[in-house]
Amino acid sequence: MQETEHWQKWQPQQFSALPGQEPDDAVPTDFKPTEVPVVQPVAEAALLSDSINHQALNQQERQQSWQEGYQQGLNQGEQHGRTLGFQEGQQAAIRQSEQQQQAQQQHITQLADSFDRSLQVLDGVITGRILQLALQIALQISGEAIKCDSHQLTEQIRSLLSADPLFTGTPRLRVHPQDLPLAEQLFSGQISSRGWKAEADPHLQPGDCLLQGEEGELDCSMSTRWLELCQRAQTGVY
């Protein structure tokens, strides 16, 4: 029991007491130091600011780079589009020019062919007109000569007499009324011996003669000879 009465609660030594001081003079146990605000170091704040500025700068640079790239791509696209448009327009113009040249060439060829055909037709017409004029002049000259000279008529009658075997029955020798006396005077004996009849035909021209039989006729009129001459002139056989 005595030991219990001398027992004391142990407490740690007050280290805040200086040597030679009593514990009472030391810092009170309920002393609370004044709280001082924690201030970020300047270096850490500067680094944080630099990081923020760097991020903002990177964002701005990326935005600017994107904008520049976009604008550059747009410009290149426009330039490429203009180049393609120019090339397509140039090719279209070349195709159109070739088509126009081809159409003009075809038109010129058609004109040349038409001109050549026209020259051929004109040449034929001119040749025919000249030939017709020459034959007309010959007809007029022959007609006037027949009126003045009966030699051609007599030669035609002789040619008809030589063709007598071609006719049977009673052939009729027709001449112009003014030529009938001459024909009877020169060929009355031959006409009678062959059984022909000499007749006047007002439809014939002076110098014309026509021998008609049952099988056919021989026409020695000037109009018939003129027609035959024109036909021969057209075929080139004289």
Buried (B, 14 or more C-beta within 10 A) or exposed (E): EEEEEEEEEEEEEBEEBEEEEEEEEBEEEEEEEEEEEEEEEEEEEEEEEEEEEEEEEEEEEEEEEEEEEEEEEEEEEEEEEEEEEEEEEEEEEEEEEEEEEEEEEEEEEEEEEEEEEEEEEEEEEEEEEEBEEEBEEEBEEBBEEBEEEBEBBBEBBEEBBEEBEEBEEEBBBBBBEEBBEBBBEBBEEEBEEBEBEBBBBEEBBBBBBBBBBEEEEBBBBBEEBBEEBBEEBEEEEE
